[in-house]
Amino acid sequence: MNVDLQLTGIDREDIAATEGRIRAHVRRTPAITVNLKDFGAQDAPVTLKLELLQHAGSFKTRGAFANLLLREVPKSGVVAASGGNHGAAVAYASMRLGVPAAIFVPRIASPAKIQRIRDYGADLHVEGELYADALAASERWKDESGALSIHAFDQRETLLGQGTLGLELESQAPQITTLLVGVGGGGLIGGIAAWYAGRIRIIGVEPFAAPTLFRALEAGQPVDAEAGGLAADSLAPKRIGERNFPIAKRFVERVVLVEDDDIRAAQDALWSGARIVAEPGGAAAFAALLSGRYKPAENEHVGVVLSGGNTVAVDFARQFQR
């Protein structure tokens, strides 16, 4: 596909340069190839990118370090709003770089994510019911304190950081022809799509209860969407990011929607078939395959990003209690 990457706001050279800046601070997470029949599905190879093994439990750590290393950080430090994973990532990166951090999360954030933020020494604030409430509170804090705001997805440096996952995955698994990516605000899929730039098929996966990118593509622009469901603490901002929507519009082929029950089944299958513990948001992309909502074609090699391991044993077990 012949495209002008400058029209998207970021390009492969920028992502590669960012990878060089954050390399010493982030893990090169494994990519393993398994067979779907091991998970009770059709006989087909699939490559799993185990980004849930990243520092702080998710890909968000890449964007957090990109912001701290590419932008000028004031003495007052940084502030971030998050459903949980971005907050944990910013708290971790700030701890490692010796930067003060204030993190705002909504009440729906999981106890595991809240504990991680506390363990990393950030100043934690629990505000409102949803991500949008925490974001509004963080903006007030920014205005009062002068802290640098690190947006979870609608920030150029965040997109550049998340794009390094695509760079890394391509070197590990060049055989991938289609990549399934869970979508919340669109930072991860935007960064990855900018890296691949049409050279493979990119498919977004969202819960029916939080169809953020689905609604935006349907409307031709970012619009408010539903924000609920099992994965609401990681995949349910009200609106896709303004910076990443043009990238998604250009490079994301389509969005597949999954039910909460599909996500629960994917979590269970990942544990039963590979002893991988994923939070709901981390398992959503895999749910599209297991549920049959995305059906690979013959000779198609599918990759799946598994990112989001911030759960605890009791929370994980409760998902499967009937």
C-alpha positions as CSV (number, residue, x, y, z in Angstrom):
1,M,0.0,0.0,0.0
2,N,1.5,3.3,-1.1
3,V,0.7,5.9,1.6
4,D,2.1,9.1,3.0
5,L,2.8,8.3,6.7
6,Q,3.3,12.0,7.4
7,L,-0.5,12.4,7.0
8,T,-0.9,10.2,10.1
9,G,1.2,12.5,12.4
10,I,3.8,9.8,13.1
11,D,6.0,7.6,10.9
12,R,8.2,4.5,11.1
13,E,11.4,6.6,11.5
14,D,9.9,8.3,14.5
15,I,8.8,5.0,16.0
16,A,12.3,3.5,15.4
17,A,14.0,6.5,17.1
18,T,11.6,6.2,20.0
19,E,12.4,2.5,20.4
20,G,16.1,3.5,20.7
21,R,15.3,5.9,23.5
22,I,13.2,3.6,25.6
23,R,15.0,0.3,24.8
24,A,16.9,0.2,28.1
25,H,13.8,0.7,30.1
26,V,11.3,-1.8,28.6
27,R,11.2,-5.5,28.2
28,R,11.4,-7.2,24.9
29,T,8.4,-9.4,25.6
30,P,8.1,-12.9,24.1
31,A,6.1,-13.9,21.0
32,I,5.1,-17.5,20.9
33,T,3.4,-19.5,18.2
34,V,0.8,-22.0,19.3
35,N,-2.1,-23.9,17.7
36,L,-5.7,-22.8,18.2
37,K,-6.7,-26.5,18.6
38,D,-4.9,-26.4,22.0
39,F,-7.5,-23.9,23.1
40,G,-10.5,-25.9,21.8
41,A,-10.8,-24.1,18.5
42,Q,-9.9,-24.8,14.8
43,D,-6.6,-26.2,13.7
44,A,-4.6,-23.1,12.9
45,P,-1.3,-21.4,14.0
46,V,-1.5,-18.2,15.9
47,T,1.3,-16.1,17.3
48,L,0.7,-14.6,20.8
49,K,2.6,-11.4,21.7
50,L,2.9,-11.7,25.5
51,E,3.0,-8.0,26.3
52,L,1.3,-8.7,29.6
53,L,4.8,-9.7,30.7
54,Q,5.9,-6.0,30.2
55,H,6.9,-3.9,33.2
56,A,3.8,-2.8,35.1
57,G,1.8,-5.5,33.3
58,S,1.0,-3.9,29.9
59,F,2.1,-2.1,26.7
60,K,1.3,1.2,28.5
61,T,4.8,1.2,29.9
62,R,6.2,1.9,26.4
63,G,4.2,5.0,26.0
64,A,4.9,6.1,29.6
65,F,8.7,6.0,29.1
66,A,8.3,7.7,25.7
67,N,6.6,10.6,27.3
68,L,9.1,11.0,30.1
69,L,12.1,10.7,27.9
70,L,10.9,12.7,24.8
71,R,9.2,15.6,26.6
72,E,10.5,18.2,29.1
73,V,9.3,17.2,32.6
74,P,8.8,20.1,35.1
75,K,9.9,19.8,38.8
76,S,6.2,19.3,39.7
77,G,6.4,16.0,37.9
78,V,3.6,14.3,35.8
79,V,-0.1,13.6,36.1
80,A,-2.1,10.9,34.4
81,A,-5.7,9.7,34.3
82,S,-6.2,6.0,33.8
83,G,-8.6,3.0,34.0
84,G,-5.6,1.4,35.8
85,N,-2.9,0.1,33.4
86,H,-1.8,3.5,32.1
87,G,-1.6,4.8,35.7
88,A,0.5,1.8,36.7
89,A,2.8,2.3,33.8
90,V,3.3,6.0,34.4
91,A,3.8,5.3,38.1
92,Y,6.4,2.7,37.3
93,A,8.3,4.8,34.8
94,S,8.2,7.8,37.1
95,M,9.6,5.7,39.9
96,R,12.4,4.4,37.8
97,L,13.3,7.9,36.5
98,G,12.8,9.7,39.9
99,V,9.9,11.8,38.8
100,P,6.9,12.8,41.1
101,A,3.7,11.3,39.7
102,A,0.0,11.9,40.5
103,I,-2.4,9.2,39.2
104,F,-6.1,9.6,38.9
105,V,-8.3,6.5,38.4
106,P,-12.1,5.9,38.5
107,R,-13.8,3.7,41.1
108,I,-14.1,0.9,38.5
109,A,-10.3,0.4,38.5
110,S,-9.5,-3.1,39.7
111,P,-7.9,-3.5,43.1
112,A,-4.9,-5.2,41.5
113,K,-4.2,-2.0,39.4
114,I,-4.7,0.3,42.3
115,Q,-2.3,-1.7,44.4
116,R,0.3,-1.6,41.6
117,I,0.1,2.2,41.5
118,R,0.5,2.5,45.2
119,D,3.4,0.0,45.2
120,Y,5.2,2.2,42.7
121,G,5.0,5.2,45.0
122,A,2.7,7.5,43.1
123,D,0.2,9.9,44.6
124,L,-3.1,8.1,43.9
125,H,-6.5,9.7,43.6
126,V,-9.7,7.8,43.0
127,E,-12.2,10.1,41.3
128,G,-15.6,9.4,39.7
129,E,-17.1,6.3,38.2
130,L,-15.5,6.2,34.7
131,Y,-12.3,7.1,33.0
132,A,-13.8,10.4,31.8
133,D,-14.3,11.5,35.4
134,A,-10.7,10.7,36.4
135,L,-9.5,12.5,33.3
136,A,-11.4,15.7,34.2
137,A,-9.9,15.5,37.7
138,S,-6.4,15.1,36.4
139,E,-6.8,18.1,34.1
140,R,-7.7,20.2,37.2
141,W,-4.6,18.9,38.9
142,K,-2.5,19.8,35.9
143,D,-3.8,23.4,35.9
144,E,-3.2,23.8,39.7
145,S,0.2,22.1,40.0
146,G,1.8,22.7,36.6
147,A,2.5,19.0,36.2
148,L,3.0,17.5,32.8
149,S,-0.1,15.6,31.7
150,I,0.6,12.2,30.1
151,H,-2.5,11.1,28.2
152,A,-3.3,7.4,28.1
153,F,-3.8,7.4,24.3
154,D,-4.4,10.8,22.7
155,Q,-0.7,12.0,22.8
156,R,1.9,11.8,20.0
157,E,4.6,10.4,22.3
158,T,2.2,7.8,23.7
159,L,1.5,6.6,20.2
160,L,5.2,6.5,19.3
161,G,5.9,4.4,22.4
162,Q,3.1,2.0,21.7
163,G,4.3,1.7,18.1
164,T,7.5,0.1,19.3
165,L,5.5,-3.0,20.0
166,G,4.8,-3.3,16.3
167,L,8.5,-2.8,15.5
168,E,9.4,-5.5,18.0
169,L,6.8,-8.0,16.9
170,E,7.7,-7.7,13.2
171,S,11.2,-8.7,14.0
172,Q,10.0,-11.6,16.1
173,A,7.2,-12.9,13.9
174,P,7.6,-11.7,10.3
175,Q,5.2,-14.5,9.2
176,I,2.2,-12.7,10.6
177,T,-0.3,-11.6,7.9
178,T,-3.1,-10.4,10.2
179,L,-2.8,-8.9,13.7
180,L,-5.7,-8.7,16.2
181,V,-5.5,-5.8,18.7
182,G,-7.8,-4.9,21.5
183,V,-8.9,-1.3,21.4
184,G,-9.7,1.1,24.2
185,G,-8.8,4.7,23.4
186,G,-6.8,3.6,20.3
187,G,-3.2,4.3,21.4
188,L,-2.0,0.8,20.9
189,I,-3.7,0.0,17.6
190,G,-2.8,3.5,16.4
191,G,0.9,3.0,17.1
192,I,1.0,-0.5,15.7
193,A,-0.9,0.5,12.6
194,A,1.5,3.4,12.0
195,W,4.4,1.0,12.2
196,Y,3.0,-1.7,9.8
197,A,1.5,1.0,7.5
198,G,-0.7,-1.4,5.6
199,R,1.9,-4.1,5.1
200,I,-0.3,-6.5,7.1
201,R,-4.0,-6.6,8.0
202,I,-4.8,-4.9,11.3
203,I,-8.1,-5.9,13.0
204,G,-9.4,-4.1,16.0
205,V,-11.3,-5.9,18.7
206,E,-13.7,-4.3,21.1
207,P,-16.5,-5.4,23.5
208,F,-20.1,-4.8,22.3
209,A,-20.4,-2.9,25.6
210,A,-17.6,-0.4,24.6
211,P,-17.4,0.0,20.8
212,T,-15.3,3.1,20.8
213,L,-13.4,2.7,17.5
214,F,-16.3,0.8,15.9
215,R,-18.6,3.8,16.4
216,A,-16.0,6.3,15.2
217,L,-15.4,4.4,12.0
218,E,-19.1,4.0,11.5
219,A,-19.6,7.8,11.9
220,G,-16.4,8.8,10.1
221,Q,-15.1,10.7,13.1
222,P,-14.6,10.3,16.8
223,V,-17.9,10.2,18.6
224,D,-19.1,9.3,22.1
225,A,-19.8,5.6,22.6
226,E,-21.1,3.3,25.3
227,A,-18.5,2.7,28.1
228,G,-19.3,-0.4,30.1
229,G,-18.8,-4.2,30.3
230,L,-16.4,-6.6,31.8
231,A,-13.3,-4.8,30.4
232,A,-14.5,-1.3,31.3
233,D,-11.4,-0.5,33.3
234,S,-9.1,-0.9,30.2
235,L,-11.3,-0.8,27.1
236,A,-14.0,1.7,27.8
237,P,-13.1,5.4,27.3
238,K,-16.1,7.2,25.8
239,R,-14.3,8.3,22.7
240,I,-11.4,7.3,20.4
241,G,-8.4,9.6,20.4
242,E,-8.3,12.5,17.9
243,R,-4.7,11.8,17.1
244,N,-5.0,8.1,16.5
245,F,-8.3,8.1,14.6
246,P,-6.8,9.2,11.3
247,I,-4.3,6.3,11.6
248,A,-7.0,3.8,12.4
249,K,-9.2,5.1,9.6
250,R,-6.3,4.6,7.1
251,F,-4.8,1.4,8.3
252,V,-7.3,-0.6,10.4
253,E,-9.3,-2.9,8.1
254,R,-12.2,-3.2,10.5
255,V,-13.3,-3.7,14.1
256,V,-14.7,-7.0,15.5
257,L,-17.0,-6.8,18.5
258,V,-17.1,-9.5,21.2
259,E,-19.4,-10.3,24.1
260,D,-18.3,-10.3,27.7
261,D,-18.9,-14.0,27.8
262,D,-16.5,-14.4,24.8
263,I,-13.9,-12.5,26.9
264,R,-14.4,-14.7,29.9
265,A,-14.1,-17.8,27.7
266,A,-10.9,-16.5,26.3
267,Q,-9.4,-15.8,29.7
268,D,-10.3,-19.4,30.7
269,A,-8.9,-20.9,27.5
270,L,-5.6,-19.0,27.9
271,W,-5.2,-20.3,31.4
272,S,-6.3,-23.9,30.6
273,G,-4.3,-24.1,27.3
274,A,-1.2,-22.1,28.1
275,R,-1.2,-21.1,31.8
276,I,-1.5,-17.4,30.8
277,V,-3.4,-15.2,33.2
278,A,-4.9,-12.2,31.3
279,E,-7.2,-9.6,32.6
280,P,-10.4,-9.0,30.5
281,G,-8.9,-6.3,28.4
282,G,-5.9,-8.4,27.7
283,A,-7.9,-11.3,26.5
284,A,-10.4,-9.4,24.3
285,A,-8.4,-9.8,21.0
286,F,-8.0,-13.6,21.6
287,A,-11.7,-13.8,22.3
288,A,-12.4,-12.8,18.7
289,L,-10.6,-15.9,17.4
290,L,-12.0,-18.4,19.9
291,S,-15.6,-17.1,19.5
292,G,-15.4,-17.3,15.7
293,R,-16.2,-13.7,15.4
294,Y,-13.0,-13.5,13.5
295,K,-12.4,-16.5,11.2
296,P,-8.9,-16.8,9.7
297,A,-8.7,-17.8,6.0
298,E,-6.7,-20.7,4.8
299,N,-2.9,-20.0,5.0
300,E,-3.6,-16.8,7.0
301,H,-1.2,-16.5,10.0
302,V,-2.8,-14.5,12.7
303,G,-1.1,-12.7,15.5
304,V,-2.8,-11.6,18.7
305,V,-1.5,-9.0,21.2
306,L,-2.1,-10.1,24.8
307,S,-1.6,-7.1,27.0
308,G,-3.0,-6.6,30.4
309,G,-1.9,-8.9,33.2
310,N,-2.9,-6.8,36.1
311,T,-5.2,-9.1,38.0
312,V,-4.9,-11.2,41.1
313,A,-5.8,-14.8,41.7
314,V,-9.0,-14.1,43.5
315,D,-10.2,-11.6,40.8
316,F,-9.3,-14.1,38.1
317,A,-11.1,-17.0,39.8
318,R,-14.3,-14.9,40.3
319,Q,-14.6,-14.5,36.5
320,F,-15.4,-18.1,36.2
321,Q,-17.7,-18.7,39.2
322,R,-21.2,-19.6,38.1
